Amino acid sequence: QVHLTESGGGLVQPGGSLRLSCAASQTIPHMLLMGWYRQAPGKERELVASISSGGVTNYGASAKGRVTISRDTAENAIYLQMDSLNPEDTAVYYCKLLFLLGSDTWGQGTQVTVSS
């Protein structure tokens, strides 16, 4: 079973930047896409960004223009560069892997807190 491990979260001041990482425990031959989702207290989980096995990216509306998703196929990892962070970006950020047959796997999440 593939495990996902997120890292890079933390406390950052408004206007700051963070880079999140998500590493898979093994090579993923049947991946459809990997992505980042976030969930703030009292809110539903929402898409931040995803990247398909073919490299096609998709961004959610809330952070579009301020985040960039990338991947390192050799390292079985994806990254999320987040800039111009504001307090509304405070959430737990989760990594998700979607397989070709429709099943998925989630990481444990990493907390991002934007506060002065």
C-alpha positions as CSV (number, residue, x, y, z in Angstrom):
1,Q,0.0,0.0,0.0
2,V,1.3,3.4,-0.9
3,H,1.7,5.9,2.0
4,L,1.9,9.6,1.5
5,T,3.9,11.9,3.9
6,E,3.5,15.6,3.9
7,S,6.0,18.1,5.2
8,G,6.7,21.8,5.1
9,G,3.8,23.2,7.1
10,G,4.2,25.7,9.9
11,L,3.6,29.2,11.1
12,V,4.1,32.0,8.6
13,Q,3.3,35.7,8.7
14,P,0.8,37.2,6.3
15,G,2.5,37.9,2.9
16,G,5.0,35.1,3.5
17,S,5.7,31.9,1.6
18,L,5.8,28.2,2.3
19,R,6.7,25.1,0.3
20,L,4.9,21.9,1.1
21,S,6.2,18.5,0.1
22,C,4.4,15.2,-0.4
23,A,6.4,12.0,-0.8
24,A,5.0,8.7,-1.8
25,S,6.5,5.6,-0.1
26,Q,7.0,3.8,-3.5
27,T,6.8,4.3,-7.2
28,I,3.2,4.7,-8.4
29,P,2.7,3.0,-11.7
30,H,-1.1,3.5,-11.9
31,M,-1.4,7.1,-10.8
32,L,-4.0,9.3,-12.4
33,L,-3.2,12.4,-10.5
34,M,-1.8,13.8,-7.2
35,G,-3.0,16.9,-5.5
36,W,-3.2,19.2,-2.6
37,Y,-6.4,19.8,-0.6
38,R,-7.0,21.9,2.4
39,Q,-9.5,21.9,5.2
40,A,-10.0,24.9,7.5
41,P,-11.9,24.6,10.8
42,G,-15.6,24.4,10.2
43,K,-15.2,24.2,6.4
44,E,-15.3,21.5,3.8
45,R,-12.1,20.1,2.3
46,E,-11.3,21.9,-0.9
47,L,-9.0,21.5,-3.8
48,V,-5.9,23.6,-3.8
49,A,-4.1,22.2,-6.8
50,S,-3.5,18.9,-8.7
51,I,-1.2,17.5,-11.3
52,S,-2.0,14.6,-13.5
53,S,0.3,11.8,-14.6
54,G,0.7,13.7,-17.8
55,G,1.7,16.9,-16.1
56,V,-1.5,18.8,-16.5
57,T,-2.2,21.1,-13.6
58,N,-5.4,22.3,-12.1
59,Y,-5.9,24.9,-9.5
60,G,-8.8,25.6,-7.1
61,A,-10.3,29.1,-7.1
62,S,-9.3,30.0,-3.6
63,A,-5.6,30.0,-4.0
64,K,-5.2,30.3,-7.8
65,G,-2.5,32.7,-8.8
66,R,-0.7,32.3,-5.5
67,V,0.2,28.7,-5.5
68,T,2.2,26.5,-7.9
69,I,2.2,22.7,-7.9
70,S,5.1,20.7,-9.2
71,R,6.4,17.2,-9.2
72,D,9.5,15.2,-9.1
73,T,8.7,11.9,-10.8
74,A,12.0,10.3,-9.9
75,E,11.4,11.1,-6.2
76,N,7.7,10.1,-6.3
77,A,6.9,13.5,-4.8
78,I,4.9,16.6,-5.4
79,Y,5.3,20.1,-4.1
80,L,3.2,23.1,-3.4
81,Q,4.8,26.5,-3.5
82,M,2.5,29.0,-1.7
83,D,3.1,32.8,-1.9
84,S,1.4,35.9,-0.6
85,L,-0.2,33.8,2.2
86,N,-3.0,35.4,4.2
87,P,-4.9,34.2,7.3
88,E,-7.6,32.7,5.1
89,D,-5.0,30.2,4.0
90,T,-4.8,28.7,7.5
91,A,-5.8,25.1,7.2
92,V,-4.6,21.5,7.3
93,Y,-3.2,20.7,3.9
94,Y,-3.6,17.2,2.7
95,C,-1.9,15.3,-0.1
96,K,-4.0,13.0,-2.2
97,L,-3.2,10.3,-4.7
98,L,-5.9,9.2,-7.2
99,F,-5.4,5.9,-9.0
100,L,-6.5,5.1,-12.5
101,L,-9.2,2.7,-11.2
102,G,-10.7,5.4,-9.0
103,S,-9.4,4.5,-5.5
104,D,-7.5,7.1,-3.6
105,T,-5.0,7.5,-0.7
106,W,-4.6,10.5,1.6
107,G,-1.7,11.7,3.7
108,Q,-2.0,12.7,7.3
109,G,-1.9,16.4,6.6
110,T,0.3,19.2,7.6
111,Q,-0.8,22.3,9.4
112,V,-0.3,25.7,7.8
113,T,-1.0,28.7,10.0
114,V,-0.8,32.3,8.7
115,S,-0.7,34.8,11.5
116,S,1.2,37.8,12.7
